[in-house]
Amino acid sequence: MAKKIPMRQCVGCGEMKSKKELIRVLKTTEGEIIIDFTGRQNGRGAYICNDKNCFLKARKNKGLERSLKQQIPEEVYDRLQKEFD
Ligand SMILES: [Zn+2]
């Protein structure tokens, strides 16, 4: 029997993808917004395709803020955006 691949929804384009195709944006327990490259840190996570266009969509449509349940300052978006460049 094939192992079921866990799927997550990109907050930019809304497509379901496997976790390894997505970048995990994490709100840490300290309330900091970071990119979780390990995928294992504690906190509330949101997923975005490894694609700058999806990041820009998530920024524009506030999908990331909805998913993390908090407002994200412009400078945090700018910092995250650099990781997608
Ligand atoms: Zn996407």
PDB file of the backbone (N, CA, C, O) and the ligand in Angstrom, with CONECT records:
HET     ZN  A 101       1
ATOM      1  N   MET A   1       0.846  -1.206   0.000  1.00  0.00           N
ATOM      2  CA  MET A   1       0.000   0.000   0.000  1.00  0.00           C
ATOM      3  C   MET A   1       0.872   1.243   0.000  1.00  0.00           C
ATOM      4  O   MET A   1       1.817   1.349   0.783  1.00  0.00           O
ATOM      5  N   ALA A   2       0.558   2.170  -0.868  1.00  0.00           N
ATOM      6  CA  ALA A   2       1.357   3.396  -0.966  1.00  0.00           C
ATOM      7  C   ALA A   2       1.181   4.248   0.287  1.00  0.00           C
ATOM      8  O   ALA A   2       0.093   4.348   0.854  1.00  0.00           O
ATOM      9  N   LYS A   3       2.263   4.843   0.688  1.00  0.00           N
ATOM     10  CA  LYS A   3       2.218   5.717   1.855  1.00  0.00           C
ATOM     11  C   LYS A   3       1.509   7.018   1.474  1.00  0.00           C
ATOM     12  O   LYS A   3       1.784   7.617   0.435  1.00  0.00           O
ATOM     13  N   LYS A   4       0.626   7.420   2.312  1.00  0.00           N
ATOM     14  CA  LYS A   4      -0.124   8.632   2.006  1.00  0.00           C
ATOM     15  C   LYS A   4       0.762   9.862   2.238  1.00  0.00           C
ATOM     16  O   LYS A   4       1.367  10.024   3.298  1.00  0.00           O
ATOM     17  N   ILE A   5       0.817  10.706   1.231  1.00  0.00           N
ATOM     18  CA  ILE A   5       1.646  11.913   1.349  1.00  0.00           C
ATOM     19  C   ILE A   5       0.804  13.024   1.978  1.00  0.00           C
ATOM     20  O   ILE A   5      -0.287  13.331   1.496  1.00  0.00           O
ATOM     21  N   PRO A   6       1.316  13.622   3.054  1.00  0.00           N
ATOM     22  CA  PRO A   6       0.536  14.708   3.659  1.00  0.00           C
ATOM     23  C   PRO A   6       0.499  15.923   2.741  1.00  0.00           C
ATOM     24  O   PRO A   6       1.537  16.399   2.281  1.00  0.00           O
ATOM     25  N   MET A   7      -0.689  16.411   2.483  1.00  0.00           N
ATOM     26  CA  MET A   7      -0.858  17.544   1.593  1.00  0.00           C
ATOM     27  C   MET A   7      -1.208  18.795   2.403  1.00  0.00           C
ATOM     28  O   MET A   7      -1.914  18.738   3.409  1.00  0.00           O
ATOM     29  N   ARG A   8      -0.692  19.910   1.926  1.00  0.00           N
ATOM     30  CA  ARG A   8      -0.995  21.190   2.555  1.00  0.00           C
ATOM     31  C   ARG A   8      -1.402  22.184   1.475  1.00  0.00           C
ATOM     32  O   ARG A   8      -1.030  22.050   0.309  1.00  0.00           O
ATOM     33  N   GLN A   9      -2.172  23.182   1.891  1.00  0.00           N
ATOM     34  CA  GLN A   9      -2.653  24.167   0.931  1.00  0.00           C
ATOM     35  C   GLN A   9      -1.768  25.407   0.944  1.00  0.00           C
ATOM     36  O   GLN A   9      -1.458  25.960   1.999  1.00  0.00           O
ATOM     37  N   CYS A  10      -1.375  25.823  -0.235  1.00  0.00           N
ATOM     38  CA  CYS A  10      -0.613  27.072  -0.378  1.00  0.00           C
ATOM     39  C   CYS A  10      -1.546  28.252  -0.104  1.00  0.00           C
ATOM     40  O   CYS A  10      -2.639  28.330  -0.665  1.00  0.00           O
ATOM     41  N   VAL A  11      -1.106  29.169   0.765  1.00  0.00           N
ATOM     42  CA  VAL A  11      -1.964  30.313   1.075  1.00  0.00           C
ATOM     43  C   VAL A  11      -1.922  31.365  -0.035  1.00  0.00           C
ATOM     44  O   VAL A  11      -2.661  32.348   0.007  1.00  0.00           O
ATOM     45  N   GLY A  12      -1.056  31.152  -1.024  1.00  0.00           N
ATOM     46  CA  GLY A  12      -1.008  32.068  -2.169  1.00  0.00           C
ATOM     47  C   GLY A  12      -1.983  31.652  -3.252  1.00  0.00           C
ATOM     48  O   GLY A  12      -2.963  32.348  -3.519  1.00  0.00           O
ATOM     49  N   CYS A  13      -1.707  30.497  -3.885  1.00  0.00           N
ATOM     50  CA  CYS A  13      -2.521  30.075  -5.025  1.00  0.00           C
ATOM     51  C   CYS A  13      -3.675  29.168  -4.620  1.00  0.00           C
ATOM     52  O   CYS A  13      -4.597  28.954  -5.407  1.00  0.00           O
ATOM     53  N   GLY A  14      -3.638  28.634  -3.400  1.00  0.00           N
ATOM     54  CA  GLY A  14      -4.734  27.793  -2.927  1.00  0.00           C
ATOM     55  C   GLY A  14      -4.638  26.341  -3.356  1.00  0.00           C
ATOM     56  O   GLY A  14      -5.527  25.547  -3.050  1.00  0.00           O
ATOM     57  N   GLU A  15      -3.575  25.980  -4.059  1.00  0.00           N
ATOM     58  CA  GLU A  15      -3.416  24.595  -4.497  1.00  0.00           C
ATOM     59  C   GLU A  15      -2.918  23.708  -3.370  1.00  0.00           C
ATOM     60  O   GLU A  15      -2.167  24.147  -2.499  1.00  0.00           O
ATOM     61  N   MET A  16      -3.349  22.454  -3.400  1.00  0.00           N
ATOM     62  CA  MET A  16      -2.858  21.470  -2.447  1.00  0.00           C
ATOM     63  C   MET A  16      -1.581  20.846  -3.001  1.00  0.00           C
ATOM     64  O   MET A  16      -1.533  20.411  -4.151  1.00  0.00           O
ATOM     65  N   LYS A  17      -0.569  20.813  -2.176  1.00  0.00           N
ATOM     66  CA  LYS A  17       0.698  20.208  -2.606  1.00  0.00           C
ATOM     67  C   LYS A  17       1.291  19.425  -1.449  1.00  0.00           C
ATOM     68  O   LYS A  17       0.893  19.573  -0.293  1.00  0.00           O
ATOM     69  N   SER A  18       2.271  18.572  -1.806  1.00  0.00           N
ATOM     70  CA  SER A  18       2.956  17.854  -0.732  1.00  0.00           C
ATOM     71  C   SER A  18       3.867  18.815   0.006  1.00  0.00           C
ATOM     72  O   SER A  18       4.346  19.802  -0.553  1.00  0.00           O
ATOM     73  N   LYS A  19       4.098  18.504   1.274  1.00  0.00           N
ATOM     74  CA  LYS A  19       4.851  19.422   2.124  1.00  0.00           C
ATOM     75  C   LYS A  19       6.227  19.765   1.556  1.00  0.00           C
ATOM     76  O   LYS A  19       6.719  20.878   1.740  1.00  0.00           O
ATOM     77  N   LYS A  20       6.839  18.817   0.874  1.00  0.00           N
ATOM     78  CA  LYS A  20       8.199  19.099   0.419  1.00  0.00           C
ATOM     79  C   LYS A  20       8.250  20.079  -0.750  1.00  0.00           C
ATOM     80  O   LYS A  20       9.319  20.584  -1.092  1.00  0.00           O
ATOM     81  N   GLU A  21       7.115  20.345  -1.353  1.00  0.00           N
ATOM     82  CA  GLU A  21       7.062  21.354  -2.419  1.00  0.00           C
ATOM     83  C   GLU A  21       6.745  22.742  -1.872  1.00  0.00           C
ATOM     84  O   GLU A  21       6.692  23.721  -2.616  1.00  0.00           O
ATOM     85  N   LEU A  22       6.538  22.808  -0.571  1.00  0.00           N
ATOM     86  CA  LEU A  22       6.079  24.060   0.018  1.00  0.00           C
ATOM     87  C   LEU A  22       7.089  24.599   1.017  1.00  0.00           C
ATOM     88  O   LEU A  22       7.900  23.859   1.573  1.00  0.00           O
ATOM     89  N   ILE A  23       7.018  25.893   1.227  1.00  0.00           N
ATOM     90  CA  ILE A  23       7.844  26.521   2.252  1.00  0.00           C
ATOM     91  C   ILE A  23       6.945  26.787   3.461  1.00  0.00           C
ATOM     92  O   ILE A  23       5.825  27.278   3.323  1.00  0.00           O
ATOM     93  N   ARG A  24       7.445  26.461   4.616  1.00  0.00           N
ATOM     94  CA  ARG A  24       6.658  26.645   5.831  1.00  0.00           C
ATOM     95  C   ARG A  24       7.015  27.976   6.481  1.00  0.00           C
ATOM     96  O   ARG A  24       8.164  28.222   6.850  1.00  0.00           O
ATOM     97  N   VAL A  25       6.006  28.821   6.612  1.00  0.00           N
ATOM     98  CA  VAL A  25       6.174  30.085   7.335  1.00  0.00           C
ATOM     99  C   VAL A  25       5.588  29.861   8.720  1.00  0.00           C
ATOM    100  O   VAL A  25       4.463  29.386   8.868  1.00  0.00           O
ATOM    101  N   LEU A  26       6.358  30.205   9.708  1.00  0.00           N
ATOM    102  CA  LEU A  26       6.008  29.827  11.067  1.00  0.00           C
ATOM    103  C   LEU A  26       5.881  31.034  11.974  1.00  0.00           C
ATOM    104  O   LEU A  26       6.698  31.955  11.941  1.00  0.00           O
ATOM    105  N   LYS A  27       4.836  31.005  12.786  1.00  0.00           N
ATOM    106  CA  LYS A  27       4.778  31.945  13.910  1.00  0.00           C
ATOM    107  C   LYS A  27       5.290  31.181  15.122  1.00  0.00           C
ATOM    108  O   LYS A  27       4.672  30.216  15.571  1.00  0.00           O
ATOM    109  N   THR A  28       6.420  31.623  15.640  1.00  0.00           N
ATOM    110  CA  THR A  28       7.010  30.900  16.762  1.00  0.00           C
ATOM    111  C   THR A  28       6.197  31.154  18.027  1.00  0.00           C
ATOM    112  O   THR A  28       5.321  32.018  18.063  1.00  0.00           O
ATOM    113  N   THR A  29       6.506  30.391  19.046  1.00  0.00           N
ATOM    114  CA  THR A  29       5.808  30.573  20.318  1.00  0.00           C
ATOM    115  C   THR A  29       6.096  31.955  20.910  1.00  0.00           C
ATOM    116  O   THR A  29       5.360  32.429  21.776  1.00  0.00           O
ATOM    117  N   GLU A  30       7.171  32.599  20.439  1.00  0.00           N
ATOM    118  CA  GLU A  30       7.460  33.982  20.868  1.00  0.00           C
ATOM    119  C   GLU A  30       6.739  35.012  19.993  1.00  0.00           C
ATOM    120  O   GLU A  30       6.855  36.215  20.225  1.00  0.00           O
ATOM    121  N   GLY A  31       5.998  34.540  18.993  1.00  0.00           N
ATOM    122  CA  GLY A  31       5.253  35.463  18.141  1.00  0.00           C
ATOM    123  C   GLY A  31       6.052  36.028  16.990  1.00  0.00           C
ATOM    124  O   GLY A  31       5.624  36.979  16.335  1.00  0.00           O
ATOM    125  N   GLU A  32       7.210  35.446  16.743  1.00  0.00           N
ATOM    126  CA  GLU A  32       8.048  35.900  15.636  1.00  0.00           C
ATOM    127  C   GLU A  32       7.663  35.143  14.365  1.00  0.00           C
ATOM    128  O   GLU A  32       7.347  33.954  14.416  1.00  0.00           O
ATOM    129  N   ILE A  33       7.690  35.837  13.228  1.00  0.00           N
ATOM    130  CA  ILE A  33       7.367  35.189  11.955  1.00  0.00           C
ATOM    131  C   ILE A  33       8.672  34.860  11.242  1.00  0.00           C
ATOM    132  O   ILE A  33       9.473  35.745  10.940  1.00  0.00           O
ATOM    133  N   ILE A  34       8.868  33.583  10.983  1.00  0.00           N
ATOM    134  CA  ILE A  34      10.106  33.148  10.336  1.00  0.00           C
ATOM    135  C   ILE A  34       9.795  32.092   9.270  1.00  0.00           C
ATOM    136  O   ILE A  34       8.684  31.566   9.196  1.00  0.00           O
ATOM    137  N   ILE A  35      10.796  31.803   8.457  1.00  0.00           N
ATOM    138  CA  ILE A  35      10.689  30.661   7.548  1.00  0.00           C
ATOM    139  C   ILE A  35      11.298  29.463   8.258  1.00  0.00           C
ATOM    140  O   ILE A  35      12.440  29.498   8.715  1.00  0.00           O
ATOM    141  N   ASP A  36      10.512  28.414   8.336  1.00  0.00           N
ATOM    142  CA  ASP A  36      10.974  27.222   9.035  1.00  0.00           C
ATOM    143  C   ASP A  36      11.513  26.232   8.001  1.00  0.00           C
ATOM    144  O   ASP A  36      10.760  25.465   7.402  1.00  0.00           O
ATOM    145  N   PHE A  37      12.831  26.268   7.808  1.00  0.00           N
ATOM    146  CA  PHE A  37      13.429  25.400   6.797  1.00  0.00           C
ATOM    147  C   PHE A  37      13.430  23.940   7.222  1.00  0.00           C
ATOM    148  O   PHE A  37      13.486  23.058   6.366  1.00  0.00           O
ATOM    149  N   THR A  38      13.372  23.663   8.509  1.00  0.00           N
ATOM    150  CA  THR A  38      13.378  22.278   8.965  1.00  0.00           C
ATOM    151  C   THR A  38      11.970  21.678   8.918  1.00  0.00           C
ATOM    152  O   THR A  38      11.823  20.460   8.821  1.00  0.00           O
ATOM    153  N   GLY A  39      10.937  22.519   8.986  1.00  0.00           N
ATOM    154  CA  GLY A  39       9.566  22.022   9.013  1.00  0.00           C
ATOM    155  C   GLY A  39       9.181  21.380  10.332  1.00  0.00           C
ATOM    156  O   GLY A  39       8.130  20.748  10.436  1.00  0.00           O
ATOM    157  N   ARG A  40      10.016  21.537  11.327  1.00  0.00           N
ATOM    158  CA  ARG A  40       9.795  20.825  12.585  1.00  0.00           C
ATOM    159  C   ARG A  40       9.670  21.728  13.808  1.00  0.00           C
ATOM    160  O   ARG A  40       9.455  21.248  14.921  1.00  0.00           O
ATOM    161  N   GLN A  41       9.802  23.012  13.603  1.00  0.00           N
ATOM    162  CA  GLN A  41       9.737  23.894  14.768  1.00  0.00           C
ATOM    163  C   GLN A  41       8.308  24.024  15.271  1.00  0.00           C
ATOM    164  O   GLN A  41       7.349  23.893  14.510  1.00  0.00           O
ATOM    165  N   ASN A  42       8.186  24.282  16.557  1.00  0.00           N
ATOM    166  CA  ASN A  42       6.868  24.455  17.159  1.00  0.00           C
ATOM    167  C   ASN A  42       6.287  25.817  16.810  1.00  0.00           C
ATOM    168  O   ASN A  42       7.005  26.805  16.660  1.00  0.00           O
ATOM    169  N   GLY A  43       4.992  25.839  16.690  1.00  0.00           N
ATOM    170  CA  GLY A  43       4.300  27.087  16.428  1.00  0.00           C
ATOM    171  C   GLY A  43       3.247  26.876  15.358  1.00  0.00           C
ATOM    172  O   GLY A  43       3.054  25.762  14.870  1.00  0.00           O
ATOM    173  N   ARG A  44       2.565  27.956  14.997  1.00  0.00           N
ATOM    174  CA  ARG A  44       1.535  27.871  13.970  1.00  0.00           C
ATOM    175  C   ARG A  44       2.177  28.086  12.608  1.00  0.00           C
ATOM    176  O   ARG A  44       2.870  29.080  12.386  1.00  0.00           O
ATOM    177  N   GLY A  45       1.946  27.162  11.715  1.00  0.00           N
ATOM    178  CA  GLY A  45       2.580  27.246  10.404  1.00  0.00           C
ATOM    179  C   GLY A  45       1.597  27.520   9.285  1.00  0.00           C
ATOM    180  O   GLY A  45       0.425  27.151   9.358  1.00  0.00           O
ATOM    181  N   ALA A  46       2.091  28.168   8.255  1.00  0.00           N
ATOM    182  CA  ALA A  46       1.345  28.344   7.013  1.00  0.00           C
ATOM    183  C   ALA A  46       2.265  27.906   5.888  1.00  0.00           C
ATOM    184  O   ALA A  46       3.488  27.974   6.017  1.00  0.00           O
ATOM    185  N   TYR A  47       1.684  27.459   4.793  1.00  0.00           N
ATOM    186  CA  TYR A  47       2.502  26.925   3.707  1.00  0.00           C
ATOM    187  C   TYR A  47       2.334  27.744   2.449  1.00  0.00           C
ATOM    188  O   TYR A  47       1.235  28.176   2.102  1.00  0.00           O
ATOM    189  N   ILE A  48       3.455  27.948   1.770  1.00  0.00           N
ATOM    190  CA  ILE A  48       3.456  28.660   0.494  1.00  0.00           C
ATOM    191  C   ILE A  48       4.336  27.865  -0.468  1.00  0.00           C
ATOM    192  O   ILE A  48       5.376  27.338  -0.076  1.00  0.00           O
ATOM    193  N   CYS A  49       3.906  27.783  -1.746  1.00  0.00           N
ATOM    194  CA  CYS A  49       4.746  27.129  -2.750  1.00  0.00           C
ATOM    195  C   CYS A  49       6.120  27.785  -2.765  1.00  0.00           C
ATOM    196  O   CYS A  49       6.272  28.955  -2.414  1.00  0.00           O
ATOM    197  N   ASN A  50       7.109  27.011  -3.176  1.00  0.00           N
ATOM    198  CA  ASN A  50       8.459  27.553  -3.311  1.00  0.00           C
ATOM    199  C   ASN A  50       8.514  28.392  -4.585  1.00  0.00           C
ATOM    200  O   ASN A  50       9.209  28.055  -5.544  1.00  0.00           O
ATOM    201  N   ASP A  51       7.770  29.482  -4.570  1.00  0.00           N
ATOM    202  CA  ASP A  51       7.566  30.301  -5.762  1.00  0.00           C
ATOM    203  C   ASP A  51       7.248  31.716  -5.299  1.00  0.00           C
ATOM    204  O   ASP A  51       6.314  31.942  -4.529  1.00  0.00           O
ATOM    205  N   LYS A  52       8.043  32.656  -5.784  1.00  0.00           N
ATOM    206  CA  LYS A  52       7.858  34.035  -5.335  1.00  0.00           C
ATOM    207  C   LYS A  52       6.473  34.569  -5.687  1.00  0.00           C
ATOM    208  O   LYS A  52       5.909  35.373  -4.945  1.00  0.00           O
ATOM    209  N   ASN A  53       5.922  34.121  -6.824  1.00  0.00           N
ATOM    210  CA  ASN A  53       4.593  34.597  -7.212  1.00  0.00           C
ATOM    211  C   ASN A  53       3.545  34.219  -6.170  1.00  0.00           C
ATOM    212  O   ASN A  53       2.631  34.995  -5.890  1.00  0.00           O
ATOM    213  N   CYS A  54       3.679  33.039  -5.606  1.00  0.00           N
ATOM    214  CA  CYS A  54       2.734  32.614  -4.574  1.00  0.00           C
ATOM    215  C   CYS A  54       2.924  33.442  -3.304  1.00  0.00           C
ATOM    216  O   CYS A  54       1.954  33.788  -2.630  1.00  0.00           O
ATOM    217  N   PHE A  55       4.162  33.750  -2.990  1.00  0.00           N
ATOM    218  CA  PHE A  55       4.395  34.616  -1.833  1.00  0.00           C
ATOM    219  C   PHE A  55       3.739  35.969  -2.046  1.00  0.00           C
ATOM    220  O   PHE A  55       3.092  36.505  -1.147  1.00  0.00           O
ATOM    221  N   LEU A  56       3.912  36.520  -3.250  1.00  0.00           N
ATOM    222  CA  LEU A  56       3.340  37.834  -3.534  1.00  0.00           C
ATOM    223  C   LEU A  56       1.815  37.797  -3.473  1.00  0.00           C
ATOM    224  O   LEU A  56       1.182  38.749  -3.017  1.00  0.00           O
ATOM    225  N   LYS A  57       1.230  36.693  -3.934  1.00  0.00           N
ATOM    226  CA  LYS A  57      -0.226  36.535  -3.835  1.00  0.00           C
ATOM    227  C   LYS A  57      -0.657  36.473  -2.372  1.00  0.00           C
ATOM    228  O   LYS A  57      -1.630  37.110  -1.968  1.00  0.00           O
ATOM    229  N   ALA A  58       0.085  35.695  -1.589  1.00  0.00           N
ATOM    230  CA  ALA A  58      -0.262  35.540  -0.178  1.00  0.00           C
ATOM    231  C   ALA A  58      -0.142  36.874   0.559  1.00  0.00           C
ATOM    232  O   ALA A  58      -0.888  37.153   1.498  1.00  0.00           O
ATOM    233  N   ARG A  59       0.806  37.683   0.116  1.00  0.00           N
ATOM    234  CA  ARG A  59       0.979  39.005   0.711  1.00  0.00           C
ATOM    235  C   ARG A  59      -0.207  39.904   0.341  1.00  0.00           C
ATOM    236  O   ARG A  59      -0.760  40.616   1.179  1.00  0.00           O
ATOM    237  N   LYS A  60      -0.573  39.844  -0.931  1.00  0.00           N
ATOM    238  CA  LYS A  60      -1.632  40.699  -1.438  1.00  0.00           C
ATOM    239  C   LYS A  60      -3.005  40.304  -0.894  1.00  0.00           C
ATOM    240  O   LYS A  60      -3.793  41.161  -0.495  1.00  0.00           O
ATOM    241  N   ASN A  61      -3.282  38.998  -0.881  1.00  0.00           N
ATOM    242  CA  ASN A  61      -4.621  38.572  -0.464  1.00  0.00           C
ATOM    243  C   ASN A  61      -4.735  38.335   1.047  1.00  0.00           C
ATOM    244  O   ASN A  61      -5.781  37.916   1.543  1.00  0.00           O
ATOM    245  N   LYS A  62      -3.652  38.606   1.762  1.00  0.00           N
ATOM    246  CA  LYS A  62      -3.616  38.465   3.219  1.00  0.00           C
ATOM    247  C   LYS A  62      -3.850  37.028   3.680  1.00  0.00           C
ATOM    248  O   LYS A  62      -4.219  36.790   4.830  1.00  0.00           O
ATOM    249  N   GLY A  63      -3.635  36.083   2.783  1.00  0.00           N
ATOM    250  CA  GLY A  63      -3.802  34.676   3.138  1.00  0.00           C
ATOM    251  C   GLY A  63      -2.882  34.253   4.264  1.00  0.00           C
ATOM    252  O   GLY A  63      -3.244  33.447   5.121  1.00  0.00           O
ATOM    253  N   LEU A  64      -1.685  34.813   4.243  1.00  0.00           N
ATOM    254  CA  LEU A  64      -0.718  34.470   5.276  1.00  0.00           C
ATOM    255  C   LEU A  64      -1.180  34.981   6.639  1.00  0.00           C
ATOM    256  O   LEU A  64      -1.065  34.280   7.644  1.00  0.00           O
ATOM    257  N   GLU A  65      -1.695  36.186   6.664  1.00  0.00           N
ATOM    258  CA  GLU A  65      -2.180  36.753   7.930  1.00  0.00           C
ATOM    259  C   GLU A  65      -3.366  35.971   8.467  1.00  0.00           C
ATOM    260  O   GLU A  65      -3.474  35.728   9.669  1.00  0.00           O
ATOM    261  N   ARG A  66      -4.264  35.577   7.550  1.00  0.00           N
ATOM    262  CA  ARG A  66      -5.424  34.789   7.984  1.00  0.00           C
ATOM    263  C   ARG A  66      -4.978  33.471   8.575  1.00  0.00           C
ATOM    264  O   ARG A  66      -5.487  33.022   9.602  1.00  0.00           O
ATOM    265  N   SER A  67      -4.021  32.864   7.909  1.00  0.00           N
ATOM    266  CA  SER A  67      -3.580  31.547   8.339  1.00  0.00           C
ATOM    267  C   SER A  67      -2.836  31.596   9.668  1.00  0.00           C
ATOM    268  O   SER A  67      -2.972  30.700  10.501  1.00  0.00           O
ATOM    269  N   LEU A  68      -2.053  32.647   9.855  1.00  0.00           N
ATOM    270  CA  LEU A  68      -1.280  32.764  11.102  1.00  0.00           C
ATOM    271  C   LEU A  68      -2.058  33.514  12.183  1.00  0.00           C
ATOM    272  O   LEU A  68      -1.607  33.624  13.323  1.00  0.00           O
ATOM    273  N   LYS A  69      -3.212  34.018  11.816  1.00  0.00           N
ATOM    274  CA  LYS A  69      -4.107  34.726  12.737  1.00  0.00           C
ATOM    275  C   LYS A  69      -3.425  35.925  13.412  1.00  0.00           C
ATOM    276  O   LYS A  69      -3.595  36.163  14.608  1.00  0.00           O
ATOM    277  N   GLN A  70      -2.662  36.658  12.626  1.00  0.00           N
ATOM    278  CA  GLN A  70      -2.131  37.909  13.155  1.00  0.00           C
ATOM    279  C   GLN A  70      -1.717  38.812  12.006  1.00  0.00           C
ATOM    280  O   GLN A  70      -1.465  38.348  10.894  1.00  0.00           O
ATOM    281  N   GLN A  71      -1.648  40.103  12.284  1.00  0.00           N
ATOM    282  CA  GLN A  71      -1.202  41.038  11.271  1.00  0.00           C
ATOM    283  C   GLN A  71       0.299  40.888  11.085  1.00  0.00           C
ATOM    284  O   GLN A  71       1.033  40.599  12.031  1.00  0.00           O
ATOM    285  N   ILE A  72       0.736  41.085   9.869  1.00  0.00           N
ATOM    286  CA  ILE A  72       2.156  40.965   9.569  1.00  0.00           C
ATOM    287  C   ILE A  72       2.657  42.313   9.073  1.00  0.00           C
ATOM    288  O   ILE A  72       2.185  42.820   8.055  1.00  0.00           O
ATOM    289  N   PRO A  73       3.615  42.894   9.791  1.00  0.00           N
ATOM    290  CA  PRO A  73       4.135  44.194   9.376  1.00  0.00           C
ATOM    291  C   PRO A  73       4.870  44.116   8.034  1.00  0.00           C
ATOM    292  O   PRO A  73       5.407  43.074   7.659  1.00  0.00           O
ATOM    293  N   GLU A  74       4.877  45.247   7.324  1.00  0.00           N
ATOM    294  CA  GLU A  74       5.525  45.296   6.013  1.00  0.00           C
ATOM    295  C   GLU A  74       6.973  44.824   6.065  1.00  0.00           C
ATOM    296  O   GLU A  74       7.444  44.133   5.162  1.00  0.00           O
ATOM    297  N   GLU A  75       7.675  45.205   7.134  1.00  0.00           N
ATOM    298  CA  GLU A  75       9.108  44.846   7.176  1.00  0.00           C
ATOM    299  C   GLU A  75       9.303  43.338   7.330  1.00  0.00           C
ATOM    300  O   GLU A  75      10.314  42.784   6.898  1.00  0.00           O
ATOM    301  N   VAL A  76       8.321  42.686   7.952  1.00  0.00           N
ATOM    302  CA  VAL A  76       8.405  41.223   8.064  1.00  0.00           C
ATOM    303  C   VAL A  76       8.171  40.591   6.688  1.00  0.00           C
ATOM    304  O   VAL A  76       8.870  39.657   6.296  1.00  0.00           O
ATOM    305  N   TYR A  77       7.176  41.117   5.963  1.00  0.00           N
ATOM    306  CA  TYR A  77       6.963  40.635   4.600  1.00  0.00           C
ATOM    307  C   TYR A  77       8.211  40.839   3.752  1.00  0.00           C
ATOM    308  O   TYR A  77       8.604  39.956   2.989  1.00  0.00           O
ATOM    309  N   ASP A  78       8.827  41.999   3.889  1.00  0.00           N
ATOM    310  CA  ASP A  78      10.017  42.280   3.080  1.00  0.00           C
ATOM    311  C   ASP A  78      11.131  41.290   3.391  1.00  0.00           C
ATOM    312  O   ASP A  78      11.848  40.834   2.501  1.00  0.00           O
ATOM    313  N   ARG A  79      11.260  40.969   4.680  1.00  0.00           N
ATOM    314  CA  ARG A  79      12.304  40.024   5.095  1.00  0.00           C
ATOM    315  C   ARG A  79      12.002  38.625   4.534  1.00  0.00           C
ATOM    316  O   ARG A  79      12.889  37.949   4.011  1.00  0.00           O
ATOM    317  N   LEU A  80      10.738  38.207   4.653  1.00  0.00           N
ATOM    318  CA  LEU A  80      10.360  36.888   4.142  1.00  0.00           C
ATOM    319  C   LEU A  80      10.546  36.818   2.632  1.00  0.00           C
ATOM    320  O   LEU A  80      10.989  35.809   2.083  1.00  0.00           O
ATOM    321  N   GLN A  81      10.192  37.931   1.975  1.00  0.00           N
ATOM    322  CA  GLN A  81      10.242  37.947   0.521  1.00  0.00           C
ATOM    323  C   GLN A  81      11.649  37.693   0.003  1.00  0.00           C
ATOM    324  O   GLN A  81      11.830  37.077  -1.048  1.00  0.00           O
ATOM    325  N   LYS A  82      12.641  38.168   0.740  1.00  0.00           N
ATOM    326  CA  LYS A  82      14.035  37.948   0.334  1.00  0.00           C
ATOM    327  C   LYS A  82      14.364  36.460   0.255  1.00  0.00           C
ATOM    328  O   LYS A  82      15.196  36.039  -0.548  1.00  0.00           O
ATOM    329  N   GLU A  83      13.702  35.670   1.099  1.00  0.00           N
ATOM    330  CA  GLU A  83      13.971  34.228   1.093  1.00  0.00           C
ATOM    331  C   GLU A  83      13.443  33.565  -0.183  1.00  0.00           C
ATOM    332  O   GLU A  83      13.885  32.478  -0.555  1.00  0.00           O
ATOM    333  N   PHE A  84      12.494  34.230  -0.846  1.00  0.00           N
ATOM    334  CA  PHE A  84      11.927  33.662  -2.062  1.00  0.00           C
ATOM    335  C   PHE A  84      12.662  34.153  -3.308  1.00  0.00           C
ATOM    336  O   PHE A  84      12.429  33.647  -4.405  1.00  0.00           O
ATOM    337  N   ASP A  85      13.536  35.123  -3.146  1.00  0.00           N
ATOM    338  CA  ASP A  85      14.263  35.663  -4.307  1.00  0.00           C
ATOM    339  C   ASP A  85      15.305  34.667  -4.822  1.00  0.00           C
ATOM    340  O   ASP A  85      16.008  34.953  -5.791  1.00  0.00           O
TER     341      ASP A  85
HETATM  342 ZN    ZN A 101       1.082  28.388  -4.472  1.00  0.00          ZN2+
END
